[in-house]
Amino acid sequence: MFTEREAIKQEMEEIKELVRIDTDKYWEMRFYRNKRLEELLDRLRELDERDLYAPVKQVIEKPVNPETLPKPKNLDMTVTDLQIDRVTKPKRSGKASLAPREKVIEEIELFLKQNGPTKQKEIREHIEQKFNVQWANFNTVLKQVVDKSPHIGVDTIQPKKHVYFYI
């Protein structure tokens, strides 16, 4: 008759044996899958090589009717006119590059020196009027100005409402 201790040891041995068997089966299946994948890849390579050296079939397209093609907008334009037209068109809608950065910084410094602490909206209105330029995002302009100029400071009263001042 078995004691409980011997029964537990025997069951542990059986579990270890089952784990070993499962591990062996796992490795056998893995080996089989890898071997099968290699065989399939080799077969694909053979087919690719065969297709590569096989004569290429000519695809015959329907002849294009010139009347169905879209007509150019202006037939009188020469190639040079088209190039000039392409070059003279603006590439982007932003006009911020029209105002030199150094002049904008100087003007903001002068404006803050004269008016004292000022909100972003008032600075924007003044600069846009002075340079006749509109920025899509004036906040980034002011951040760059604050970074570049040692004479401009920012005081945050409320979130997203900054007051700029001359130092």
C-alpha positions as CSV (number, residue, x, y, z in Angstrom):
1,M,0.0,0.0,0.0
2,F,1.1,3.5,-0.9
3,T,1.4,6.3,1.5
4,E,0.1,9.7,0.5
5,R,3.7,11.0,0.1
6,E,4.6,8.2,-2.3
7,A,1.3,8.8,-4.3
8,I,2.1,12.5,-4.7
9,K,5.7,11.7,-5.8
10,Q,4.4,9.2,-8.3
11,E,1.9,11.7,-9.7
12,M,4.6,14.3,-10.0
13,E,6.8,11.9,-11.9
14,E,3.9,11.1,-14.3
15,I,3.3,14.9,-14.9
16,K,7.0,15.4,-15.6
17,E,6.9,12.5,-18.1
18,L,3.8,14.0,-19.8
19,V,5.6,17.4,-20.0
20,R,8.6,15.7,-21.5
21,I,6.3,13.9,-24.1
22,D,4.6,17.2,-24.9
23,T,7.9,19.0,-25.3
24,D,9.1,16.2,-27.6
25,K,5.9,16.5,-29.7
26,Y,6.3,20.3,-29.8
27,W,9.8,20.0,-31.2
28,E,8.8,17.4,-33.7
29,M,5.9,19.5,-34.9
30,R,8.1,22.6,-35.1
31,F,10.7,20.7,-37.1
32,Y,8.0,19.4,-39.4
33,R,6.5,22.9,-39.9
34,N,9.9,24.5,-40.6
35,K,10.8,21.8,-43.1
36,R,7.5,22.2,-44.8
37,L,7.9,25.9,-45.0
38,E,11.4,25.5,-46.6
39,E,9.9,23.1,-49.2
40,L,7.1,25.5,-50.0
41,L,9.6,28.4,-50.3
42,D,11.9,26.4,-52.6
43,R,8.9,25.5,-54.8
44,L,7.9,29.2,-55.0
45,R,11.5,30.1,-56.0
46,E,11.4,27.5,-58.8
47,L,8.1,28.9,-60.1
48,D,9.5,32.4,-60.0
49,E,12.6,31.4,-61.9
50,R,10.5,29.5,-64.5
51,D,8.2,32.5,-64.9
52,L,11.2,34.9,-65.1
53,Y,12.7,33.0,-68.1
54,A,9.4,32.2,-69.7
55,P,8.5,34.2,-72.8
56,V,6.6,37.3,-72.0
57,K,3.2,37.5,-73.4
58,Q,2.4,40.7,-75.3
59,V,-0.6,42.5,-74.0
60,I,-2.5,44.1,-76.8
61,E,-4.3,47.3,-75.7
62,K,-7.2,48.8,-77.5
63,P,-6.1,51.6,-79.7
64,V,-6.7,55.0,-78.1
65,N,-9.1,57.3,-79.8
66,P,-7.6,60.9,-79.8
67,E,-11.0,62.4,-79.6
68,T,-11.6,60.8,-76.2
69,L,-8.5,62.3,-74.6
70,P,-9.1,65.5,-72.5
71,K,-8.4,68.7,-74.3
72,P,-5.8,71.3,-72.9
73,K,-7.3,74.5,-71.5
74,N,-5.5,76.9,-73.7
75,L,-4.1,75.7,-77.0
76,D,-2.3,79.1,-77.7
77,M,0.1,78.7,-74.8
78,T,3.6,77.7,-75.7
79,V,5.8,75.5,-73.5
80,T,7.6,78.6,-72.2
81,D,4.3,80.3,-71.3
82,L,3.3,77.1,-69.4
83,Q,6.6,77.2,-67.4
84,I,6.2,80.8,-66.6
85,D,2.7,80.3,-65.5
86,R,3.7,77.4,-63.3
87,V,6.6,79.4,-61.7
88,T,4.6,82.5,-61.0
89,K,1.8,80.7,-59.1
90,P,2.2,80.9,-55.3
91,K,3.2,77.6,-53.8
92,R,1.5,78.0,-50.5
93,S,-1.2,80.2,-49.0
94,G,0.8,81.4,-46.0
95,K,2.0,85.0,-46.2
96,A,4.1,85.0,-43.0
97,S,7.3,84.8,-45.0
98,L,6.6,88.3,-46.4
99,A,7.5,90.0,-43.1
100,P,11.1,89.7,-42.1
101,R,11.5,88.1,-38.7
102,E,14.0,90.7,-37.3
103,K,11.7,93.6,-38.2
104,V,8.7,91.8,-36.5
105,I,10.8,91.2,-33.4
106,E,11.9,94.9,-33.3
107,E,8.3,96.1,-33.9
108,I,6.9,93.9,-31.1
109,E,9.7,95.1,-28.7
110,L,8.9,98.8,-29.6
111,F,5.1,98.2,-29.2
112,L,5.5,96.5,-25.8
113,K,8.0,99.2,-24.6
114,Q,5.4,101.9,-25.5
115,N,2.2,100.2,-24.3
116,G,3.4,98.1,-21.4
117,P,2.0,94.6,-20.7
118,T,-0.2,93.6,-23.6
119,K,-2.4,90.6,-24.6
120,Q,-1.6,88.5,-27.6
121,K,-4.7,89.8,-29.5
122,E,-3.6,93.4,-29.4
123,I,0.0,92.5,-30.5
124,R,-1.4,90.5,-33.4
125,E,-3.7,93.3,-34.5
126,H,-0.8,95.8,-34.4
127,I,1.6,93.6,-36.3
128,E,-0.9,92.5,-38.9
129,Q,-1.8,96.2,-39.5
130,K,1.8,97.4,-39.6
131,F,3.1,94.7,-42.0
132,N,-0.2,94.0,-43.8
133,V,0.3,90.3,-43.2
134,Q,-2.0,87.7,-41.7
135,W,-0.7,84.6,-39.9
136,A,-2.6,81.4,-39.7
137,N,-1.1,80.8,-36.2
138,F,0.2,83.9,-34.5
139,N,0.9,81.9,-31.3
140,T,3.8,80.2,-32.9
141,V,5.2,83.5,-34.2
142,L,5.1,84.9,-30.6
143,K,6.8,81.8,-29.2
144,Q,9.6,82.3,-31.7
145,V,9.8,86.0,-30.9
146,V,10.0,85.2,-27.2
147,D,12.8,82.6,-27.8
148,K,14.8,85.0,-30.0
149,S,14.4,88.2,-28.1
150,P,15.9,88.7,-24.6
151,H,13.7,91.8,-24.1
152,I,10.3,90.1,-24.3
153,G,8.7,88.2,-21.4
154,V,5.5,86.3,-20.9
155,D,3.3,86.3,-17.8
156,T,0.5,83.6,-17.8
157,I,-2.5,84.9,-16.0
158,Q,-4.9,82.3,-17.1
159,P,-4.4,79.1,-19.1
160,K,-3.9,80.0,-22.8
161,K,-4.2,83.8,-22.1
162,H,-0.7,85.2,-21.9
163,V,0.3,88.8,-21.2
164,Y,3.5,89.9,-23.0
165,F,5.8,92.6,-21.6
166,Y,9.0,94.4,-22.3
167,I,11.9,93.6,-19.9
